[in-house]
Amino acid sequence: MNVTDQQKLTTLLFEQTISTVFQPIFDLSNKTILGYEALSRGPKGHDFEMPITLFQAAEQFGKVAELELLCRRTAIKNFAQLQLQGQLFLNVSPRTLLDPCHKKGETLQLIEAYGLKASQVVIEVTEQHEVDNPQLLQQTLAYYRDLGFTIAIDDLGAGHSGLRKWSELNPDIVKIDKYFIDHCHQSVVKKEFLKSIIELAKATNTAVIAEGIEHDHELQLLLELGIVFAQGYLLERPTAKPSKTFNQHLFHHAKFKSKASELDNYQLIGSLVECYPTLLDSCSCQQVQNNFERDKSLTSLAVLNAQRQPIGMIHRDQLAEIFAAPYGQALYGKKSVLTVMEPQPLIVDTHQSLDVVSQQITDFDFDIRRHIVVTELGEYRGLVPLRKILKHITDQKVRHAQHANPLTMLPGNVAITESIEQRIKHQTSFHLAYVDLNHFKQFNDLYGYASGDAVIKLLANVIRECTKESEGFVGHIGGDDFMVIFDHDGAQQICRDIIEKFEHQSQSFFTPTHIEAGGYWATNREGQKQFVPLLTLSIGLVNPDLQYCENSHQVSALATDAKKEAKRYRQSYLFTCNRRKPSMPSMDVERVSGLN
């Protein structure tokens, strides 16, 4: 930096030529916009147009507080003028908050001047700078929280003491630094970090926002882990006039499986929620006891704060034991329920899948008599008895076993049909692959039925392994026929991987002589000798147009036609059909690959 840079910065601040762009933060579970992060820019073409150079200059010349105030004022003004809904996320440096020259109450005056409420504003405290006086920062943020502002920690994991700051500041929201989002689907370490953050957030009742999302697979992993608040270039770039409604193109990016898609609400914990009375955190133990006495069917009650957020649970048997002790009622009757409640019950979001909740129950070492607390956007929605969850999961497994293929235990025709119908119903784009073994009958006749069954099991395992990362749905139609549903764009490559892996592993079923010859001689149905190649695969892949495919039969017909085309080749072949509509007189096809 030099004197000229200082003059440029001084002029910029004097003329107030700062502009604001907004980046939406999406709530993928409810298909809404949670709010907008305000990002400041210098004049277009200026040396300080980009925020990194702008704030570096302000840091160099001691103008950070002045610059932040200007950015804040501009952001609030533009947010109000654009009539944006949801929350306004403002970046604030801890150093600015603790600056003696920083006037308290200034932000409140600004938002009130533009007709906003404190509850609409989120103060994002960046985690990138060390704070000399954490206790003072705590007090300052407590002051803002008392005024009604929401507190967030920005760039969690990027700074000096993220978890310590989380513990000290008790934020309402944490935003995970984009370093941990970048290619998180390819990093075991990043995935485990995200899991730990999610668990900590649940224990502290903190919302989690993932920022810096740029790739489909990153978003898919975040959804699978249970993070539904998302921000990044993949969803929408910062702009002066951001989207005001949830963009439908996000359905393509997010896939919306399990936690966010609601492809099958029957698989979500929210489908089992029951309404129960609740308690305020101001209740006394005697008032709680009175509730239990009035309604003998109650075994557990959730304790909520003023914002209807669950902060604990109280159980009938637990309170009865306390009151049954000598002087128990006299000692605890007037005390707050906070002194005796269970402070960390299992709390899950209404859009959480039952499979994930089941795993949490196992990890939680849960008492079977208890209830799980269900929330939506952090607010209490109801309770689910643990027995009800276990019964539901058991019923599902029994139903799955009834329709599963007995050889591979993969879902059968009923489950395949239901999965396709759900995607048609919700207009969720997908690819369908029909996988078929070639030359299987001759192999079965020569090597025996036990070897034939083993080959079918091998193919099932290969398909499962290749689709594991993409969470593809794998079904076994029967015999040597399989179907795979892909909710992403990587279907072609996975099908190629299935072919390559199966061809390699299936050679273990043949004698060295047959492998060297590339096949064997066998008698056909007419009693004639013919040369039979080694086992190969035919895969027909389609991407049905859901505007025209009205049911699973039409989709299956498309895949069957594509598979028939693939079987015209003696070697393994992947055939991708460009025809997307049913009942067309001719096929326009693209032959994607043939693997020997």
C-alpha positions as CSV (number, residue, x, y, z in Angstrom):
1,M,0.0,0.0,0.0
2,N,1.1,3.6,-0.6
3,V,-0.1,7.2,-0.2
4,T,-2.0,7.0,-3.4
5,D,-3.9,3.9,-2.1
6,Q,-4.8,5.8,1.1
7,Q,-6.1,8.7,-0.9
8,K,-8.2,6.3,-3.1
9,L,-9.7,4.7,0.0
10,T,-10.4,8.1,1.7
11,T,-12.1,9.3,-1.5
12,L,-14.2,6.1,-1.7
13,L,-15.4,6.4,1.9
14,F,-16.1,10.1,1.5
15,E,-18.1,9.6,-1.7
16,Q,-19.8,6.4,-0.3
17,T,-19.4,4.6,-3.6
18,I,-19.9,1.2,-2.1
19,S,-22.4,-1.2,-3.7
20,T,-24.0,-4.4,-2.3
21,V,-24.6,-7.8,-3.9
22,F,-26.7,-10.4,-2.3
23,Q,-26.3,-14.2,-2.3
24,P,-29.3,-16.2,-1.3
25,I,-29.2,-18.9,1.4
26,F,-31.6,-21.6,0.5
27,D,-33.6,-23.9,2.8
28,L,-33.6,-27.0,0.7
29,S,-35.9,-29.0,2.9
30,N,-38.8,-26.5,2.7
31,K,-37.9,-25.2,-0.8
32,T,-37.7,-21.6,0.4
33,I,-35.1,-18.8,0.8
34,L,-33.8,-18.5,4.4
35,G,-32.2,-15.1,3.8
36,Y,-29.4,-13.3,2.0
37,E,-25.8,-12.6,2.8
38,A,-24.8,-9.0,2.0
39,L,-21.5,-8.7,0.2
40,S,-19.9,-5.3,-0.5
41,R,-18.1,-4.2,-3.6
42,G,-16.1,-1.1,-4.5
43,P,-16.8,0.9,-7.7
44,K,-16.6,-1.2,-10.9
45,G,-13.1,-1.0,-12.4
46,H,-11.7,0.5,-9.2
47,D,-8.5,-0.9,-7.6
48,F,-10.6,-1.7,-4.6
49,E,-13.6,-3.2,-6.5
50,M,-13.1,-6.6,-4.9
51,P,-13.7,-7.0,-1.1
52,I,-10.4,-8.6,-0.3
53,T,-8.3,-5.6,-1.6
54,L,-10.9,-3.1,-0.2
55,F,-10.7,-4.5,3.3
56,Q,-7.0,-5.0,3.2
57,A,-6.6,-1.3,2.5
58,A,-9.0,-0.4,5.3
59,E,-7.0,-2.7,7.7
60,Q,-3.8,-1.0,6.6
61,F,-5.0,2.5,7.1
62,G,-7.2,2.0,10.2
63,K,-10.5,2.5,8.4
64,V,-12.1,-0.9,9.0
65,A,-14.8,0.4,11.4
66,E,-15.7,3.3,9.1
67,L,-15.8,1.0,6.0
68,E,-17.9,-1.6,7.8
69,L,-20.5,1.0,8.9
70,L,-20.7,2.2,5.3
71,C,-21.1,-1.3,4.0
72,R,-23.7,-2.1,6.7
73,R,-25.7,1.1,5.9
74,T,-25.7,0.4,2.2
75,A,-26.7,-3.3,2.6
76,I,-29.6,-2.4,4.9
77,K,-30.8,0.3,2.5
78,N,-30.6,-2.0,-0.6
79,F,-32.2,-5.0,1.2
80,A,-35.2,-2.8,2.1
81,Q,-35.5,-1.2,-1.3
82,L,-35.4,-4.6,-3.0
83,Q,-38.1,-5.8,-0.6
84,L,-36.3,-9.0,0.0
85,Q,-37.9,-11.5,2.4
86,G,-36.2,-13.6,5.0
87,Q,-33.1,-12.6,7.0
88,L,-30.3,-10.2,6.2
89,F,-26.9,-11.6,7.0
90,L,-24.3,-8.9,7.8
91,N,-20.6,-9.6,8.1
92,V,-19.1,-7.9,11.2
93,S,-15.5,-8.1,12.3
94,P,-15.0,-8.8,16.1
95,R,-12.5,-6.0,16.1
96,T,-15.2,-3.6,14.9
97,L,-17.6,-4.7,17.6
98,L,-15.0,-4.2,20.3
99,D,-13.7,-0.9,18.9
100,P,-14.4,1.9,21.5
101,C,-15.4,4.2,18.7
102,H,-18.1,1.8,17.6
103,K,-21.4,3.2,18.7
104,K,-23.8,0.7,20.2
105,G,-27.4,1.0,18.9
106,E,-26.3,2.3,15.5
107,T,-27.3,-0.9,13.6
108,L,-30.7,-0.9,15.4
109,Q,-31.3,2.7,14.4
110,L,-30.4,1.9,10.8
111,I,-32.7,-1.0,10.4
112,E,-35.6,0.8,12.0
113,A,-35.1,3.7,9.7
114,Y,-35.6,1.4,6.7
115,G,-38.6,-0.5,8.3
116,L,-36.8,-3.7,9.3
117,K,-36.9,-5.6,12.6
118,A,-34.0,-6.8,14.6
119,S,-35.3,-10.4,14.2
120,Q,-34.7,-10.1,10.4
121,V,-30.9,-9.4,10.9
122,V,-28.2,-11.9,11.4
123,I,-24.8,-10.6,12.6
124,E,-22.1,-12.8,11.2
125,V,-19.0,-12.7,13.3
126,T,-16.1,-13.8,11.2
127,E,-13.9,-16.5,12.8
128,Q,-10.7,-15.5,10.9
129,H,-9.2,-13.1,13.4
130,E,-7.9,-13.7,16.9
131,V,-9.8,-11.7,19.6
132,D,-7.7,-10.4,22.5
133,N,-10.7,-10.1,24.9
134,P,-13.2,-13.0,24.3
135,Q,-15.2,-12.1,27.4
136,L,-15.8,-8.6,26.1
137,L,-16.9,-10.0,22.8
138,Q,-19.3,-12.3,24.6
139,Q,-20.8,-9.3,26.4
140,T,-21.1,-7.3,23.2
141,L,-22.9,-10.1,21.4
142,A,-25.2,-10.7,24.4
143,Y,-26.1,-7.1,24.0
144,Y,-27.1,-7.5,20.4
145,R,-28.9,-10.8,21.1
146,D,-31.0,-9.0,23.8
147,L,-32.0,-6.4,21.2
148,G,-33.4,-9.3,19.1
149,F,-30.6,-9.9,16.6
150,T,-29.6,-13.4,15.6
151,I,-25.9,-14.3,16.1
152,A,-23.9,-16.4,13.6
153,I,-20.3,-17.5,13.5
154,D,-18.9,-17.2,9.9
155,D,-16.2,-19.4,8.4
156,L,-16.3,-22.0,11.1
157,G,-13.1,-24.0,11.0
158,A,-11.0,-21.5,9.2
159,G,-9.7,-19.5,12.1
160,H,-7.9,-19.8,15.4
161,S,-10.3,-21.3,17.8
162,G,-13.5,-22.2,16.2
163,L,-14.9,-24.7,18.7
164,R,-13.8,-22.6,21.7
165,K,-15.6,-19.6,20.1
166,W,-18.7,-21.7,19.5
167,S,-18.7,-22.7,23.2
168,E,-18.1,-19.1,24.4
169,L,-20.5,-17.2,22.1
170,N,-23.3,-19.8,22.0
171,P,-24.4,-18.7,18.4
172,D,-27.8,-19.3,16.9
173,I,-26.2,-20.2,13.5
174,V,-22.8,-21.5,12.4
175,K,-21.6,-21.2,8.8
176,I,-19.1,-23.9,7.8
177,D,-16.0,-22.6,6.0
178,K,-16.0,-23.4,2.3
179,Y,-12.6,-25.3,2.7
180,F,-14.5,-28.1,4.4
181,I,-17.2,-28.1,1.7
182,D,-14.8,-28.1,-1.3
183,H,-14.9,-31.7,-2.7
184,C,-16.1,-33.0,0.7
185,H,-17.6,-36.0,-1.1
186,Q,-14.0,-37.1,-1.9
187,S,-12.4,-36.6,1.5
188,V,-13.0,-38.9,4.5
189,V,-11.5,-36.2,6.8
190,K,-13.9,-33.5,5.6
191,K,-16.8,-35.8,5.8
192,E,-16.0,-36.7,9.4
193,F,-15.5,-33.1,10.3
194,L,-19.0,-32.3,8.9
195,K,-20.5,-35.1,10.9
196,S,-19.0,-33.9,14.1
197,I,-20.2,-30.3,13.4
198,I,-23.7,-31.7,12.8
199,E,-23.7,-33.6,16.1
200,L,-22.5,-30.7,18.0
201,A,-25.1,-28.4,16.4
202,K,-27.8,-30.8,17.5
203,A,-26.6,-30.9,21.0
204,T,-26.5,-27.1,21.2
205,N,-29.6,-26.5,19.1
206,T,-27.6,-24.5,16.6
207,A,-28.6,-24.2,12.9
208,V,-25.9,-25.1,10.3
209,I,-25.3,-23.4,7.0
210,A,-22.9,-24.8,4.4
211,E,-21.4,-22.1,2.2
212,G,-19.2,-22.2,-0.8
213,I,-21.0,-25.1,-2.5
214,E,-19.9,-25.4,-6.1
215,H,-20.5,-29.0,-7.2
216,D,-23.5,-31.4,-7.3
217,H,-21.8,-34.1,-5.3
218,E,-20.9,-31.7,-2.5
219,L,-24.6,-30.7,-2.2
220,Q,-25.7,-34.3,-2.3
221,L,-23.4,-35.3,0.5
222,L,-24.5,-32.4,2.6
223,L,-28.2,-33.3,2.2
224,E,-27.4,-36.9,3.1
225,L,-25.7,-35.7,6.3
226,G,-28.7,-33.6,7.2
227,I,-27.5,-30.1,6.3
228,V,-30.4,-28.3,4.5
229,F,-29.3,-24.7,4.6
230,A,-27.1,-24.1,1.6
231,Q,-25.2,-21.3,-0.1
232,G,-22.8,-21.2,-3.0
233,Y,-22.2,-20.6,-6.7
234,L,-23.9,-23.9,-7.6
235,L,-27.2,-22.6,-6.3
236,E,-26.9,-18.9,-7.1
237,R,-24.0,-16.4,-7.5
238,P,-24.0,-13.0,-5.6
239,T,-25.9,-10.4,-7.6
240,A,-27.4,-6.9,-7.1
241,K,-30.9,-8.4,-7.8
242,P,-31.1,-11.9,-6.4
243,S,-33.9,-14.4,-6.7
244,K,-36.9,-13.7,-4.5
245,T,-38.4,-17.2,-4.8
246,F,-37.0,-20.7,-4.6
247,N,-35.7,-21.6,-8.1
248,Q,-37.0,-24.9,-9.5
249,H,-33.7,-25.6,-11.2
250,L,-32.4,-26.5,-7.7
251,F,-34.4,-29.7,-8.0
252,H,-31.9,-30.8,-10.6
253,H,-28.9,-29.9,-8.6
254,A,-30.0,-31.1,-5.2
255,K,-31.6,-34.5,-6.3
256,F,-33.8,-34.1,-3.2
257,K,-33.4,-37.6,-2.0
258,S,-34.3,-38.8,1.5
259,K,-34.0,-35.7,3.7
260,A,-34.8,-33.0,1.2
261,S,-36.7,-34.5,-1.7
262,E,-39.6,-36.1,0.2
263,L,-39.8,-38.6,-2.7
264,D,-41.4,-40.8,-0.1
265,N,-42.7,-39.0,3.0
266,Y,-43.4,-42.4,4.5
267,Q,-39.6,-42.7,5.0
268,L,-39.3,-39.4,7.0
269,I,-39.6,-39.0,10.8
270,G,-42.1,-36.2,10.3
271,S,-44.7,-38.8,9.1
272,L,-44.8,-40.3,12.6
273,V,-45.1,-37.0,14.6
274,E,-47.7,-36.9,17.4
275,C,-49.0,-33.8,19.1
276,Y,-48.3,-33.5,22.8
277,P,-48.7,-30.7,25.3
278,T,-45.5,-28.7,26.0
279,L,-44.0,-26.9,29.0
280,L,-42.4,-23.4,29.1
281,D,-39.0,-23.1,30.7
282,S,-40.6,-20.9,33.4
283,C,-42.7,-23.8,34.8
284,S,-42.1,-25.1,38.3
285,C,-41.8,-28.8,39.1
286,Q,-45.2,-28.7,40.8
287,Q,-46.8,-27.3,37.7
288,V,-45.3,-30.1,35.7
289,Q,-46.5,-32.7,38.2
290,N,-50.0,-31.2,37.9
291,N,-49.9,-31.7,34.2
292,F,-49.0,-35.3,34.6
293,E,-51.8,-35.8,37.1
294,R,-54.4,-34.2,34.8
295,D,-53.5,-36.5,31.9
296,K,-52.5,-40.0,33.0
297,S,-51.5,-41.0,29.4
298,L,-48.6,-38.5,29.4
299,T,-45.2,-40.1,30.0
300,S,-42.9,-37.3,28.7
301,L,-43.2,-33.6,28.0
302,A,-40.9,-31.3,26.0
303,V,-39.7,-28.1,27.6
304,L,-39.6,-25.1,25.2
305,N,-38.1,-21.6,25.4
306,A,-39.9,-18.4,24.4
307,Q,-39.0,-19.0,20.7
308,R,-40.7,-22.5,20.9
309,Q,-37.4,-24.2,20.6
310,P,-37.0,-27.4,22.6
311,I,-34.4,-27.2,25.3
312,G,-35.1,-30.4,27.3
313,M,-37.5,-33.2,28.3
314,I,-39.1,-34.1,31.6
315,H,-40.4,-37.7,32.2
316,R,-43.3,-38.8,34.5
317,D,-41.2,-41.5,36.2
318,Q,-38.3,-39.2,36.7
319,L,-40.3,-36.5,38.4
320,A,-42.3,-39.1,40.5
321,E,-39.0,-40.5,41.8
322,I,-37.8,-37.0,42.9
323,F,-41.1,-36.3,44.6
324,A,-41.2,-39.7,46.3
325,A,-37.9,-39.0,48.1
326,P,-38.1,-37.6,51.7
327,Y,-39.1,-33.9,51.5
328,G,-38.8,-34.2,47.7
329,Q,-42.0,-32.3,47.0
330,A,-41.1,-29.6,49.5
331,L,-37.5,-29.2,48.1
332,Y,-38.4,-29.3,44.4
333,G,-42.0,-28.2,44.1
334,K,-41.2,-24.5,43.6
335,K,-38.0,-25.1,41.7
336,S,-37.8,-24.5,37.9
337,V,-38.3,-27.5,35.6
338,L,-34.8,-26.6,34.3
339,T,-33.2,-28.0,37.4
340,V,-34.6,-31.5,36.9
341,M,-35.3,-31.9,33.2
342,E,-33.1,-34.0,30.8
343,P,-31.1,-31.2,29.1
344,Q,-30.0,-33.0,25.9
345,P,-32.9,-35.1,24.5
346,L,-32.6,-36.5,21.0
347,I,-33.8,-33.8,18.7
348,V,-34.2,-34.4,15.0
349,D,-35.6,-32.4,12.0
350,T,-38.9,-33.4,10.6
351,H,-37.2,-34.1,7.2
352,Q,-34.7,-36.5,8.7
353,S,-35.0,-40.0,7.2
354,L,-36.0,-42.9,9.4
355,D,-32.8,-44.8,8.6
356,V,-30.7,-41.9,9.9
357,V,-32.9,-41.5,13.0
358,S,-32.6,-45.3,13.7
359,Q,-28.8,-45.0,13.6
360,Q,-29.0,-42.0,16.0
361,I,-31.1,-43.9,18.4
362,T,-28.5,-46.7,18.5
363,D,-25.7,-44.2,19.0
364,F,-27.7,-42.3,21.7
365,D,-28.2,-45.4,23.9
366,F,-31.9,-44.5,24.1
367,D,-34.4,-45.7,26.7
368,I,-37.1,-47.5,24.8
369,R,-39.8,-45.9,27.0
370,R,-38.8,-42.4,25.8
371,H,-39.8,-40.0,23.0
372,I,-37.8,-38.2,20.3
373,V,-38.3,-34.5,19.9
374,V,-39.1,-33.4,16.3
375,T,-38.5,-29.8,15.1
376,E,-39.0,-27.9,11.9
377,L,-36.7,-24.9,11.2
378,G,-35.6,-25.2,14.8
379,E,-39.1,-24.9,16.2
380,Y,-40.9,-27.6,18.1
381,R,-43.3,-29.7,16.0
382,G,-44.1,-32.7,18.2
383,L,-42.9,-36.0,19.7
384,V,-42.5,-39.5,18.4
385,P,-42.5,-42.5,20.8
386,L,-39.5,-44.6,20.3
387,R,-41.6,-47.7,20.2
388,K,-43.5,-46.3,17.2
389,I,-40.3,-45.7,15.3
390,L,-39.0,-49.2,16.0
391,K,-42.4,-50.7,15.0
392,H,-42.4,-48.7,11.8
393,I,-38.9,-49.7,10.8
394,T,-39.6,-53.3,11.6
395,D,-42.8,-53.2,9.5
396,Q,-40.8,-51.7,6.6
397,K,-38.1,-54.5,6.9
398,V,-40.8,-57.2,6.9
399,R,-42.4,-55.6,3.8
400,H,-39.0,-55.4,2.1
401,A,-38.3,-59.0,2.9
402,Q,-41.7,-60.1,1.5
403,H,-40.9,-58.4,-1.9
404,A,-37.1,-58.9,-2.0
405,N,-35.4,-61.3,-4.3
406,P,-34.6,-64.3,-2.1
407,L,-31.2,-64.9,-3.8
408,T,-29.7,-61.4,-3.6
409,M,-32.1,-59.8,-1.0
410,L,-32.3,-56.8,-3.3
411,P,-35.7,-55.0,-3.7
412,G,-37.9,-56.8,-6.2
413,N,-40.5,-55.6,-8.7
414,V,-42.9,-54.0,-6.2
415,A,-40.2,-51.7,-4.8
416,I,-38.8,-50.9,-8.3
417,T,-42.2,-49.9,-9.5
418,E,-42.9,-47.8,-6.4
419,S,-39.5,-46.0,-6.7
420,I,-40.2,-45.1,-10.4
421,E,-43.7,-44.0,-9.6
422,Q,-42.5,-41.7,-6.8
423,R,-40.1,-40.0,-9.1
424,I,-42.8,-39.5,-11.7
425,K,-45.2,-38.2,-9.1
426,H,-42.7,-35.6,-7.9
427,Q,-41.3,-34.9,-11.4
428,T,-37.8,-35.7,-10.1
429,S,-35.5,-36.4,-13.1
430,F,-33.6,-39.7,-13.1
431,H,-31.9,-42.3,-15.3
432,L,-32.9,-45.9,-15.4
433,A,-30.5,-48.7,-16.4
434,Y,-31.7,-52.2,-17.3
435,V,-28.8,-54.7,-16.7
436,D,-28.9,-58.1,-18.2
437,L,-26.4,-61.0,-18.3
438,N,-25.5,-62.5,-21.7
439,H,-24.9,-66.2,-22.4
440,F,-26.1,-67.1,-18.9
441,K,-28.2,-70.1,-19.8
442,Q,-25.3,-71.9,-21.4
443,F,-23.0,-71.1,-18.5
444,N,-25.7,-72.4,-16.1
445,D,-26.0,-75.6,-18.0
446,L,-22.3,-76.2,-18.2
447,Y,-21.1,-75.1,-14.8
448,G,-24.2,-75.9,-12.8
449,Y,-26.9,-74.0,-10.9
450,A,-24.7,-73.3,-7.9
451,S,-22.2,-71.5,-10.1
452,G,-25.1,-69.7,-11.8
453,D,-26.5,-68.5,-8.5
454,A,-23.0,-67.3,-7.5
455,V,-22.6,-65.3,-10.7
456,I,-26.0,-63.6,-10.1
457,K,-24.8,-62.7,-6.6
458,L,-21.6,-61.4,-8.0
459,L,-23.4,-59.1,-10.4
460,A,-25.6,-57.9,-7.6
461,N,-22.6,-57.1,-5.4
462,V,-20.8,-55.3,-8.3
463,I,-23.8,-53.1,-9.0
464,R,-24.1,-52.3,-5.3
465,E,-20.4,-51.4,-5.0
466,C,-20.4,-49.2,-8.1
467,T,-23.5,-47.3,-7.1
468,K,-22.6,-47.0,-3.4
469,E,-21.2,-43.4,-3.7
470,S,-24.1,-42.2,-5.8
471,E,-26.7,-43.8,-3.6
472,G,-28.4,-45.3,-6.7
473,F,-31.4,-47.5,-6.1
474,V,-30.7,-51.1,-7.1
475,G,-33.5,-53.6,-7.8
476,H,-33.5,-57.3,-8.9
477,I,-36.3,-58.0,-11.4
478,G,-35.6,-61.7,-11.3
479,G,-33.2,-64.2,-12.8
480,D,-30.2,-62.4,-14.3
481,D,-32.1,-59.1,-14.8
482,F,-31.5,-56.0,-12.7
483,M,-32.6,-52.3,-12.7
484,V,-30.7,-49.3,-11.3
485,I,-32.2,-45.9,-10.7
486,F,-29.8,-42.9,-10.8
487,D,-30.7,-39.5,-9.4
488,H,-27.7,-37.8,-10.8
489,D,-25.8,-37.2,-14.1
490,G,-23.0,-39.8,-13.6
491,A,-25.1,-42.9,-14.8
492,Q,-23.1,-43.6,-18.0
493,Q,-19.7,-43.8,-16.2
494,I,-21.1,-46.0,-13.4
495,C,-22.6,-48.4,-16.0
496,R,-19.2,-48.6,-17.7
497,D,-17.6,-49.3,-14.3
498,I,-20.2,-52.1,-13.7
499,I,-19.3,-53.7,-17.0
500,E,-15.5,-53.5,-16.5
501,K,-15.7,-54.8,-12.9
502,F,-18.0,-57.6,-13.7
503,E,-16.0,-58.8,-16.7
504,H,-12.9,-58.9,-14.6
505,Q,-14.3,-60.6,-11.5
506,S,-16.5,-63.1,-13.4
507,Q,-13.5,-64.8,-15.0
508,S,-12.9,-66.6,-11.7
509,F,-15.8,-68.8,-12.6
510,F,-14.2,-70.2,-15.7
511,T,-11.4,-72.7,-16.3
512,P,-8.1,-71.3,-17.6
513,T,-8.7,-73.1,-20.9
514,H,-12.0,-71.3,-21.4
515,I,-10.5,-68.0,-20.4
516,E,-7.7,-68.4,-22.9
517,A,-10.1,-69.4,-25.7
518,G,-12.5,-66.5,-24.8
519,G,-15.3,-69.0,-24.5
520,Y,-16.4,-72.6,-24.8
521,W,-18.3,-75.0,-27.1
522,A,-21.8,-76.0,-26.0
523,T,-24.9,-77.6,-27.5
524,N,-27.8,-75.4,-28.3
525,R,-31.5,-76.3,-28.2
526,E,-31.4,-77.7,-31.7
527,G,-28.6,-80.1,-30.6
528,Q,-26.0,-78.3,-32.6
529,K,-22.5,-77.3,-31.2
530,Q,-21.9,-73.6,-31.0
531,F,-19.1,-71.4,-29.5
532,V,-20.3,-69.5,-26.5
533,P,-18.4,-66.4,-25.4
534,L,-17.6,-65.7,-21.7
535,L,-20.3,-63.9,-19.6
536,T,-20.9,-60.3,-20.7
537,L,-23.4,-57.6,-19.8
538,S,-25.9,-55.7,-21.8
539,I,-27.1,-52.4,-20.3
540,G,-29.8,-50.2,-21.7
541,L,-29.8,-46.7,-20.2
542,V,-32.7,-44.2,-20.5
543,N,-33.5,-40.7,-19.2
544,P,-37.4,-40.6,-19.4
545,D,-39.1,-37.3,-20.1
546,L,-41.5,-37.0,-17.1
547,Q,-43.8,-34.7,-19.0
548,Y,-44.8,-37.6,-21.2
549,C,-44.1,-40.7,-19.1
550,E,-47.2,-41.1,-17.0
551,N,-46.4,-44.4,-15.2
552,S,-43.7,-46.9,-14.4
553,H,-44.8,-49.3,-17.2
554,Q,-43.9,-46.7,-19.9
555,V,-40.5,-46.0,-18.3
556,S,-39.7,-49.7,-18.0
557,A,-40.7,-50.2,-21.7
558,L,-38.2,-47.5,-22.7
559,A,-35.4,-49.3,-20.7
560,T,-36.4,-52.7,-22.1
561,D,-36.1,-51.4,-25.7
562,A,-32.7,-49.9,-24.9
563,K,-31.6,-53.2,-23.4
564,K,-32.7,-55.1,-26.5
565,E,-30.6,-52.8,-28.6
566,A,-27.5,-53.5,-26.3
567,K,-28.0,-57.3,-26.6
568,R,-27.5,-57.1,-30.4
569,Y,-23.8,-57.0,-29.7
570,R,-21.8,-60.1,-28.7
571,Q,-19.5,-58.2,-26.3
572,S,-20.6,-56.2,-23.2
573,Y,-22.4,-53.1,-24.4
574,L,-23.8,-50.0,-22.8
575,F,-26.6,-48.6,-25.0
576,T,-27.9,-45.1,-24.2
577,C,-31.3,-44.3,-25.8
578,N,-32.1,-40.7,-26.7
579,R,-35.7,-41.6,-27.0
580,R,-37.4,-40.2,-23.9
581,K,-41.1,-40.5,-24.7
582,P,-43.2,-43.6,-24.8
583,S,-44.9,-45.1,-27.9
584,M,-42.7,-43.5,-30.5
585,P,-42.6,-45.2,-33.9
586,S,-38.8,-45.2,-34.2
587,M,-35.8,-44.9,-32.0
588,D,-33.2,-42.2,-32.2
589,V,-30.2,-43.7,-30.4
590,E,-26.7,-42.8,-29.5
591,R,-24.3,-45.8,-29.1
592,V,-22.2,-44.7,-26.2
593,S,-19.7,-47.4,-25.6
594,G,-18.8,-51.0,-26.3
595,L,-16.4,-52.8,-24.0
596,N,-14.7,-56.1,-25.0
